[in-house]
Amino acid sequence: MAIKRQYYKKFKGVNMKSGYFYTFKYQSWENDPHPTIILMYGLEGTHPTTGHQWRFFQGINFTYIPRSVRKRFINDWMKYLQSTNNVKFTWELVKRKYPWLKVAVRRYFFKPTYFIKDLKEVPLDQVQKVVISTWSKDFSKKVKATLINKFRNVMRNKGRAKKPRRR
């Protein structure tokens, strides 16, 4: 089966929808064991080139968004969410309208199913409260530091590139 983007997915009794807010416990965490996300979509199927199985949700994790812009983003997104019935929060939308969110995109494997526990949709009237509760966690600086270190390494190694031999 080819990879399918799923904007609506029922998972553990929760009807998940693109553009809506969710919180859960994640077993395979790197920095955030209890993420709060806006779901972009689920991806499921077999990659046509590599043959690898893709079984994950892709979303924006608020703890990777700098605190200074979290609330502003939420206010902007909530206005959009309440003005339309057909919401699709996609990678293309992120690149076009919110390019600074690229560092906050995360993947969460839903198979094996024990990776995600206590999945809950955040009611729209509770979004502000839940997002503010994430303020104690801010991994945006860690991401920025990682990117700066990668850039420095590239620049350092640029001068060390082997020059072609003359024959």
Residue pairs with C-beta under 8 A, 6 or more apart in sequence:
1 44
1 45
1 46
2 45
2 46
2 48
3 43
3 44
3 45
3 46
3 47
3 48
3 54
4 43
4 44
4 45
5 41
5 42
5 43
6 41
6 42
6 43
6 44
7 17
7 18
7 41
7 88
8 15
8 16
8 17
8 18
9 16
9 42
9 57
10 16
11 42
11 110
11 116
11 119
12 113
12 116
12 119
14 22
14 119
14 120
14 121
15 121
16 22
16 39
16 42
16 57
16 119
16 121
17 39
17 87
18 39
18 40
18 41
18 87
18 88
18 89
18 90
19 38
19 39
19 77
19 81
19 87
19 88
19 89
20 38
20 39
20 81
20 87
20 121
20 122
21 36
21 37
21 38
21 39
21 121
21 122
21 124
21 127
21 130
22 36
22 37
22 38
22 39
22 59
22 119
22 120
22 121
22 122
23 34
23 35
23 36
23 37
23 119
23 120
23 122
23 130
24 34
24 35
24 108
24 116
24 117
24 118
24 119
24 120
25 33
25 34
25 116
25 117
25 118
26 32
26 33
26 34
26 35
26 108
26 115
26 116
26 117
27 114
27 115
27 116
27 117
28 109
28 115
29 35
31 63
31 139
31 142
32 61
32 63
32 137
32 139
35 59
35 61
35 62
35 63
35 106
35 108
36 61
36 62
36 63
36 122
36 130
36 131
36 133
36 134
37 57
37 59
37 60
37 61
37 62
37 106
37 108
38 59
38 60
38 62
38 77
38 89
39 57
39 58
39 59
39 89
40 57
40 58
40 59
40 60
40 89
40 90
40 91
40 94
40 105
41 57
41 58
41 88
41 89
41 90
42 56
42 57
42 58
42 110
43 54
43 55
43 56
43 57
43 58
44 54
44 55
45 53
45 54
46 52
46 53
46 54
47 53
47 54
53 111
55 109
55 110
55 111
56 107
56 108
56 109
56 110
57 107
57 108
57 110
58 91
58 105
58 106
58 107
58 108
59 105
59 106
59 108
60 89
60 94
60 101
60 104
60 105
60 106
61 104
61 105
61 106
61 139
62 70
62 104
62 131
62 134
63 134
63 137
63 138
63 139
63 140
64 103
64 104
64 106
64 139
64 140
64 143
65 73
65 101
65 104
65 140
66 138
66 140
66 141
67 135
67 138
67 140
69 100
70 131
70 134
70 135
71 128
71 131
71 132
73 98
73 101
74 127
74 128
74 131
78 124
78 127
80 87
81 87
81 124
82 124
91 105
94 101
94 102
94 105
95 102
103 140
103 143
103 144
103 147
104 140
108 115
108 116
109 115
109 116
110 116
122 130
